[in-house]
Amino acid sequence: MASLTAMTTLQEIEAAIDTLDDAEFRELQKWIIDRDNTKWDAQMDVDASSGKLDALAASALAALDAGKCTDL
């Protein structure tokens, strides 16, 4: 459960976002998307390095070897 302070901060951020003009909103949107992509990439690097994705890769390669894949 979020703390009261966090909820107040989130509500303040939401209220501030509502005051942005279209250009500022698009800039914020781009920043959020870029930040999310960076965090996603970092998590994928951690997962790949730890072997967490090895089973998925093996499954995909097995499907390829079995002819169950199509060219894009």
C-alpha positions in Angstrom: 0.0 0.0 0.0 1.4 3.4 -0.9 2.1 5.8 1.8 0.2 9.0 2.3 3.2 11.0 1.2 3.6 9.0 -2.0 0.0 9.3 -2.8 0.1 13.1 -2.2 3.2 13.3 -4.4 1.6 11.2 -7.1 -1.5 13.4 -7.0 0.6 16.5 -7.2 2.4 15.0 -10.3 -0.9 14.1 -11.9 -2.2 17.7 -11.3 1.0 19.2 -12.7 0.7 17.0 -15.8 -2.8 18.2 -16.3 -1.5 21.8 -16.6 1.0 21.0 -19.4 0.4 22.3 -22.9 0.5 19.8 -25.8 4.2 20.2 -26.6 5.2 19.9 -22.9 3.0 16.8 -22.6 4.6 15.2 -25.7 8.1 16.0 -24.2 7.1 14.4 -20.9 5.6 11.4 -22.7 8.8 10.9 -24.7 10.9 11.1 -21.5 8.7 8.5 -19.8 8.9 6.1 -22.8 12.7 6.6 -23.0 13.1 5.9 -19.3 10.9 2.9 -19.4 12.8 1.5 -22.4 16.1 2.1 -20.6 14.8 0.2 -17.5 13.5 -2.6 -19.7 16.8 -3.0 -21.5 18.7 -3.0 -18.2 16.4 -5.8 -16.9 16.8 -7.8 -20.0 20.5 -7.5 -19.7 20.3 -8.8 -16.1 18.0 -11.6 -17.0 20.1 -12.7 -20.0 23.3 -12.6 -17.9 21.8 -14.6 -15.2 20.6 -17.4 -17.5 17.0 -16.6 -16.8 16.2 -16.5 -20.5 18.1 -19.7 -21.5 15.0 -21.9 -21.4 13.2 -19.5 -23.7 16.1 -19.4 -26.1 16.4 -23.2 -26.2 12.7 -23.5 -26.8 12.9 -21.0 -29.7 15.9 -22.8 -31.2 14.2 -26.2 -30.9 11.1 -24.8 -32.7 13.4 -23.4 -35.5 15.2 -26.8 -35.8 11.8 -28.5 -36.0 10.7 -26.3 -38.9 8.0 -24.7 -36.8 9.1 -21.1 -37.6 8.4 -19.0 -40.6 10.6 -16.3 -42.2 9.5 -12.7 -41.5 
